[in-house]
Amino acid sequence: MKNLKRRKPKFKRPKLTEEEEIARTRLPKEGEMLGIVELMLGSDKLRVQCSDDKERIVRIPGKLRKRVWIRVSDLILIKPWKVMSDRRADVVWRYTRTQARWLQRKGYLKNISVG
């Protein structure tokens, strides 16, 4: 019979303190904007209220699909498509609650309220 002992993972990410988490906050670059997830549509798509007061259907790309879990009312960073830029976009980053509050205090979220 095989040894059914569980193996330890080779690498475990250390927990970040609040200061380290804020220091690593990714800011929007040119062509990117912030948005709040309003609704999960299924099939890796979300409805997002963006910082430019438009509502977009956003796709979670393959590299983020299994690594990042996105929920309703999360703050995300999106990049609109070149075609249909006012209706479609891709997710670039998901912010934690601490990072979202920091962005709100610093004035990056003018038209969006983080809940």
Buried (B, 14 or more C-beta within 10 A) or exposed (E): EEEEEEEEEEEEEEEEEEEEBBEEBEEBEEEBBBBBBEEEEEEBBBBBBBBEEBBBBBBBEEEBEEEEEBEEEBBBBBBBBEEEEEEBBBBBBBBBEBBBBBBBEEEBBEEBEBE
